[in-house]
């Protein structure tokens, strides 16, 4: 029974990861952002400008370069899906190195995404976009490690 459940989790995670990668590819293939993405960017710009420009220098950078936050957030989600997929692999070496696998695939995909943009009219590759992509992947791995660490601590505290 457990083998079937584990296999199903892997298939679900892999399917979601592939669909997410296709979404990234689709968005990168657009010469102009879809209307919904543009509206989200405007809303995000308003929220950040209201909340924090006067408090955090980083927000000033985000307001002047909101696409970097979009890259970061998109690849943060991708990093989580990659990690879950690797974690549910049937191969022990992949499961044991799920973080490394997620980092390699995610950062590699971010690099390929920027190369792909060279072929899209009105788009161009950017080292800063790649850095935002890679930072999203890395931060997703740190986030998962922290969540797992907190979970273990809570379980240990509960079992005392």
One Martini backbone bead per residue (centre of mass of N, CA, C, O) as a GRO file, in nm:
protein
  160
    1UNK     BB    1   0.059   0.061  -0.023
    2UNK     BB    2   0.297   0.267   0.014
    3UNK     BB    3   0.412   0.245  -0.270
    4UNK     BB    4   0.165   0.368  -0.418
    5UNK     BB    5   0.163   0.640  -0.271
    6UNK     BB    6   0.451   0.731  -0.345
    7UNK     BB    7   0.409   0.721  -0.649
    8UNK     BB    8   0.178   0.926  -0.661
    9UNK     BB    9   0.333   1.165  -0.546
   10UNK     BB   10   0.541   1.175  -0.770
   11UNK     BB   11   0.349   1.216  -1.010
   12UNK     BB   12   0.223   1.476  -0.907
   13UNK     BB   13   0.483   1.641  -0.874
   14UNK     BB   14   0.586   1.608  -1.165
   15UNK     BB   15   0.342   1.731  -1.306
   16UNK     BB   16   0.354   2.010  -1.167
   17UNK     BB   17   0.645   2.076  -1.255
   18UNK     BB   18   0.600   2.064  -1.559
   19UNK     BB   19   0.373   2.274  -1.573
   20UNK     BB   20   0.544   2.502  -1.451
   21UNK     BB   21   0.764   2.500  -1.668
   22UNK     BB   22   0.564   2.569  -1.897
   23UNK     BB   23   0.480   2.841  -1.783
   24UNK     BB   24   0.755   2.971  -1.799
   25UNK     BB   25   0.789   2.932  -2.102
   26UNK     BB   26   0.540   3.089  -2.187
   27UNK     BB   27   0.618   3.362  -2.057
   28UNK     BB   28   0.895   3.377  -2.220
   29UNK     BB   29   0.740   3.377  -2.511
   30UNK     BB   30   0.651   3.660  -2.452
   31UNK     BB   31   0.670   3.983  -2.563
   32UNK     BB   32   0.429   4.030  -2.365
   33UNK     BB   33   0.258   4.067  -2.103
   34UNK     BB   34   0.000   3.977  -1.966
   35UNK     BB   35  -0.252   4.148  -1.825
   36UNK     BB   36  -0.249   4.015  -1.544
   37UNK     BB   37   0.053   4.065  -1.488
   38UNK     BB   38   0.038   4.372  -1.510
   39UNK     BB   39  -0.166   4.414  -1.278
   40UNK     BB   40   0.007   4.280  -1.058
   41UNK     BB   41   0.241   4.476  -1.079
   42UNK     BB   42   0.083   4.729  -0.997
   43UNK     BB   43  -0.012   4.627  -0.720
   44UNK     BB   44   0.267   4.567  -0.602
   45UNK     BB   45   0.374   4.852  -0.627
   46UNK     BB   46   0.167   4.981  -0.434
   47UNK     BB   47   0.221   4.814  -0.181
   48UNK     BB   48   0.524   4.873  -0.150
   49UNK     BB   49   0.500   5.184  -0.144
   50UNK     BB   50   0.325   5.191   0.117
   51UNK     BB   51   0.495   5.013   0.318
   52UNK     BB   52   0.848   5.042   0.255
   53UNK     BB   53   1.036   5.259   0.131
   54UNK     BB   54   1.112   5.418   0.401
   55UNK     BB   55   1.242   5.141   0.541
   56UNK     BB   56   1.354   4.989   0.268
   57UNK     BB   57   1.589   4.965   0.025
   58UNK     BB   58   1.494   4.713  -0.131
   59UNK     BB   59   1.219   4.832  -0.225
   60UNK     BB   60   1.338   5.032  -0.422
   61UNK     BB   61   1.440   4.818  -0.616
   62UNK     BB   62   1.171   4.674  -0.668
   63UNK     BB   63   1.023   4.917  -0.789
   64UNK     BB   64   1.240   4.960  -1.025
   65UNK     BB   65   1.237   4.607  -1.038
   66UNK     BB   66   0.971   4.403  -1.051
   67UNK     BB   67   1.072   4.161  -1.227
   68UNK     BB   68   1.256   4.033  -1.009
   69UNK     BB   69   1.030   3.940  -0.821
   70UNK     BB   70   0.891   3.760  -1.025
   71UNK     BB   71   1.124   3.570  -1.067
   72UNK     BB   72   1.157   3.483  -0.777
   73UNK     BB   73   0.868   3.372  -0.727
   74UNK     BB   74   0.856   3.169  -0.958
   75UNK     BB   75   1.121   3.007  -0.862
   76UNK     BB   76   1.030   2.937  -0.581
   77UNK     BB   77   0.802   2.748  -0.667
   78UNK     BB   78   0.982   2.564  -0.838
   79UNK     BB   79   1.171   2.474  -0.605
   80UNK     BB   80   0.957   2.326  -0.443
   81UNK     BB   81   0.872   2.122  -0.661
   82UNK     BB   82   1.148   1.997  -0.707
   83UNK     BB   83   1.190   1.894  -0.419
   84UNK     BB   84   0.939   1.712  -0.401
   85UNK     BB   85   1.009   1.534  -0.638
   86UNK     BB   86   1.283   1.430  -0.534
   87UNK     BB   87   1.176   1.323  -0.256
   88UNK     BB   88   0.970   1.109  -0.428
   89UNK     BB   89   1.164   0.932  -0.534
   90UNK     BB   90   1.278   0.598  -0.602
   91UNK     BB   91   1.564   0.716  -0.569
   92UNK     BB   92   1.782   0.745  -0.314
   93UNK     BB   93   1.991   0.951  -0.433
   94UNK     BB   94   1.775   1.168  -0.485
   95UNK     BB   95   1.646   1.191  -0.207
   96UNK     BB   96   1.918   1.258  -0.049
   97UNK     BB   97   1.960   1.503  -0.293
   98UNK     BB   98   1.718   1.706  -0.333
   99UNK     BB   99   1.849   1.984  -0.310
  100UNK     BB  100   2.063   1.956  -0.533
  101UNK     BB  101   1.869   1.885  -0.760
  102UNK     BB  102   1.700   2.145  -0.745
  103UNK     BB  103   1.932   2.340  -0.793
  104UNK     BB  104   2.032   2.237  -1.068
  105UNK     BB  105   1.765   2.248  -1.226
  106UNK     BB  106   1.670   2.537  -1.158
  107UNK     BB  107   1.923   2.696  -1.250
  108UNK     BB  108   1.935   2.575  -1.533
  109UNK     BB  109   1.653   2.676  -1.621
  110UNK     BB  110   1.715   2.976  -1.583
  111UNK     BB  111   1.934   2.986  -1.800
  112UNK     BB  112   1.759   2.879  -2.036
  113UNK     BB  113   1.550   3.105  -2.022
  114UNK     BB  114   1.745   3.332  -2.109
  115UNK     BB  115   1.821   3.207  -2.380
  116UNK     BB  116   1.533   3.191  -2.495
  117UNK     BB  117   1.491   3.511  -2.503
  118UNK     BB  118   1.666   3.556  -2.762
  119UNK     BB  119   1.415   3.434  -2.952
  120UNK     BB  120   1.236   3.670  -2.851
  121UNK     BB  121   1.060   3.920  -2.926
  122UNK     BB  122   1.143   4.191  -2.716
  123UNK     BB  123   1.362   4.011  -2.586
  124UNK     BB  124   1.608   3.959  -2.317
  125UNK     BB  125   1.873   3.880  -2.162
  126UNK     BB  126   1.954   3.850  -1.795
  127UNK     BB  127   2.153   3.838  -1.523
  128UNK     BB  128   1.941   3.947  -1.316
  129UNK     BB  129   1.726   3.739  -1.373
  130UNK     BB  130   1.899   3.494  -1.304
  131UNK     BB  131   1.954   3.574  -1.012
  132UNK     BB  132   1.655   3.571  -0.929
  133UNK     BB  133   1.606   3.278  -0.997
  134UNK     BB  134   1.829   3.154  -0.815
  135UNK     BB  135   1.726   3.281  -0.552
  136UNK     BB  136   1.455   3.133  -0.551
  137UNK     BB  137   1.570   2.847  -0.534
  138UNK     BB  138   1.742   2.883  -0.279
  139UNK     BB  139   1.515   2.989  -0.088
  140UNK     BB  140   1.340   2.735  -0.109
  141UNK     BB  141   1.546   2.549   0.029
  142UNK     BB  142   1.562   2.704   0.293
  143UNK     BB  143   1.265   2.694   0.363
  144UNK     BB  144   1.242   2.385   0.378
  145UNK     BB  145   1.459   2.343   0.593
  146UNK     BB  146   1.314   2.510   0.811
  147UNK     BB  147   1.051   2.351   0.819
  148UNK     BB  148   1.181   2.079   0.890
  149UNK     BB  149   1.320   2.170   1.151
  150UNK     BB  150   1.061   2.260   1.298
  151UNK     BB  151   0.916   1.990   1.285
  152UNK     BB  152   1.121   1.825   1.446
  153UNK     BB  153   1.108   1.996   1.704
  154UNK     BB  154   0.807   1.953   1.756
  155UNK     BB  155   0.819   1.644   1.773
  156UNK     BB  156   1.023   1.630   2.006
  157UNK     BB  157   0.851   1.795   2.209
  158UNK     BB  158   0.601   1.602   2.199
  159UNK     BB  159   0.779   1.329   2.289
  160UNK     BB  160   0.856   1.421   2.601
   0.00000   0.00000   0.00000
